[in-house]
Each structure stands twice: as C-alpha cells, then as structure tokens.
Amino acid sequence: MHSVEAVGLSLPTLSAKRHRREVQRVRATKTATLVANWLRSQLYFTVRLSKVFKRWISTMSGSVARAPAVRSLLKEKAYTEIKERIQDATFAAGTFLSERQLATLLGMSKTPIKAALERLEQEGFVAVSPQQGIVVRELTLKEVVDQFELRKALESYVVNSIAGKLDASQLSGFDRNLRRQNTAANKGAVSKLVELDAEFHLLLCEAFGNDAIVDCLMQHRSKMHRVIFQVAQAPGRLPDSVEEHERIFAAIRNGEAAEAVRLLTQHLEFGKQYLMSPKYTH
C-alpha cells in the first residue's frame, strides 16, 4: 500500500479538500432547503389565492343570482302598494300619477314603478296616454254590471254544488270568518270588512275545489275592490252585509241549495243596483 506521502499528498491538503466538500454539501443542503421552503410558500399562497378566488366567484355569482330576485321583489312591492292605494281610494278615480312622485312616495327607483304601472294598465286600474299621462281609471257602468253578472253566474253554481257538503274544517273556516266580520262591522272598520267579505266569497269557491273559478274570482274581485268599498259605505250596509253572509252560509250548511242560490243572488244584486243608482253614477 502506498502512503499519503508516496502519492504526493500531505495530510493538510486532504483535510482542506474534505472541508471544501463539506462546505459545498452544506451549501447545497441549505440551497435545497431554501428552494423547498420557497416552493412550499408558493404552493400555500396559490392554494390560499385559489380559495379566495373561489369565494369571490361564489359571492359574485350569488350577487348576480340575487339581483333579478331583488328587482322582481321591488316590482311586486310597487305593484301591490300602488294597487292598494287605488283600491282604498287613496288614489281616487281621476287622480293623476307620475313615476317620479310614486318613486319618492315608495322609496325606490322609477324602474320598478314603471313596470308596476304597465301591469296596472293591463289590468285596467290606470290609463296611460301621451296627452294626459297616467290617470287612475274609473270603471264604466258596463264594466260594473258585467263583473256582477259574472260573479252571480259563477258563485250561484258554486253554492248550489257545495250545499250540504262542507266538511268540519270548511265549516270552521266559515264560522271564523263570520265572527271576524261581525267584529269589523261593530267597529265600523270598512276596509277590514271589505277584506273579510272577499275572503268569505273566496272560501265558497275554495270549498268547491275548482282552481279556475278561484283564479277568476280573485282576478275580478281585485278589479272590483274600489266599487265594493263604495257599496260597503252605503248607510247600514255593514251589518246587513254580514247578516246576508250568515244566511247564505246557514243555507249551505243545511243543504238548502235553492235557498242558498236565492240569497246569494239577492246579496250580489244589491251591490249592482246600488252602483247603478243615479246617486252613485252621478
């Protein structure tokens, strides 16, 4: 075996080389560790950024999805509030309306107001013209008569069909409605009684179970609300109307179909004749 000296290398020289190799190894290890740490930090940042981006996309998607719903709710709110003011004569027939005025009153932009007015025009509550602008319509005498005749035909058929056939739940519903009618009449609460009157007639149609008749009644009842409100204010009409409803219900409950039809026809005829009278039409 050759000694270190024999190959021309001294011990200090070998030690220096080993030292350099160790330094290089340590540096390489440190560099690898730094690179690994940097890659981990980049990966963490990327994952975090991805999560944030996904949440942002989700939020934006939700906002975009909610926007049409919010617009729809505003349109419905505008429609309901304007119609209610027309029905209770806050906006009486002949009243001129403006989009700006209504937007200020209801605390919203003119966009839902415009949509609501277009719908109310289609339903006959308002008229819109370039000359006059927006005006609350008054039902013509023919429209009033037509509405009452339609109700008479539909509701007579309904009460004739349901007489003696109401179940316990339906009977309870009518009893509850009539008790509330009596309370409203005693208090002179015209608006509440008109609301309960509508509910009574709706209960009749719901008891029959024909959805088409229910929809038709609700649509036309909404249009007639203003004039029914006027009928309810006729002298002595509040208690008389409740009593007529009680008699109609009693005949239905007892299975007296012909009597129920007669009483209902008489009840509706009063409203039609009152609205056709010179006192009302002039």
PyMOL commands that set and color helices and strands:
alter all, ss='L'
color gray80, all
select helices_A, chain A and resi 5-7+11-87+99-106+110-122+141-162+168-187+190-208+211-232+237-253+257-276+278-281
alter helices_A, ss='H'
color red, helices_A
select strands_A, chain A and resi 96-97+126-129+133-136
alter strands_A, ss='S'
color yellow, strands_A
deselect
rebuild
show_as cartoon
